[in-house]
Amino acid sequence: MFWAHLSRLTNFLVILNISLFFATGLIKMGYYYTVYSVICLGFSALGMLVPTPLVRRLWYYLMFVLADLMALYFLVVSIVHWIRMSS
């Protein structure tokens, strides 16, 4: 059950990153934290897709939760930078 929620969060953050920064062309202006965010989300998505016997281990799940939290941090930092630079 927890993996399904983590998968939805990862997909939502990827869509948010792409729609905010990549589709609007803001990534060309130096918003490199969004790239770091997408890398963290890719790591998390890859870990959820690869079948492994470690799926039932708590530390394995928490590793990908941490990757999603780091991606969320980079996304928030990008949004704050975007707001500061536009004003």
JOFEN-V781872 format. One record per residue. N is the residue number from 1. SS is DSSP state (helix for helix, strand for strand, loop for the rest). D_LAST is the distance of its C-alpha to the last C-alpha in whole Angstrom. Layout:
BEGIN
N	SS	D_LAST
N	SS	D_LAST
END
This chain:
BEGIN
1	loop	42
2	helix	40
3	helix	39
4	helix	39
5	helix	36
6	helix	34
7	helix	35
8	helix	33
9	helix	30
10	helix	30
11	helix	30
12	helix	27
13	helix	25
14	helix	26
15	helix	25
16	helix	22
17	helix	21
18	helix	22
19	helix	21
20	helix	17
21	helix	17
22	helix	20
23	loop	21
24	loop	18
25	loop	18
26	helix	15
27	helix	18
28	helix	18
29	helix	15
30	loop	16
31	loop	16
32	loop	19
33	helix	19
34	helix	20
35	helix	23
36	helix	24
37	helix	24
38	helix	26
39	helix	28
40	helix	29
41	helix	29
42	helix	32
43	helix	34
44	helix	34
45	helix	35
46	helix	37
47	helix	39
48	helix	39
49	helix	41
50	loop	43
51	loop	46
52	loop	48
53	helix	50
54	helix	47
55	helix	45
56	helix	47
57	loop	46
58	helix	44
59	helix	42
60	helix	42
61	helix	40
62	helix	38
63	helix	37
64	helix	35
65	helix	33
66	helix	32
67	helix	31
68	helix	29
69	helix	27
70	helix	26
71	helix	25
72	helix	23
73	helix	22
74	helix	20
75	helix	19
76	helix	17
77	helix	16
78	helix	15
79	helix	13
80	helix	11
81	helix	10
82	helix	9
83	helix	6
84	helix	6
85	helix	6
86	helix	4
87	loop	0
END
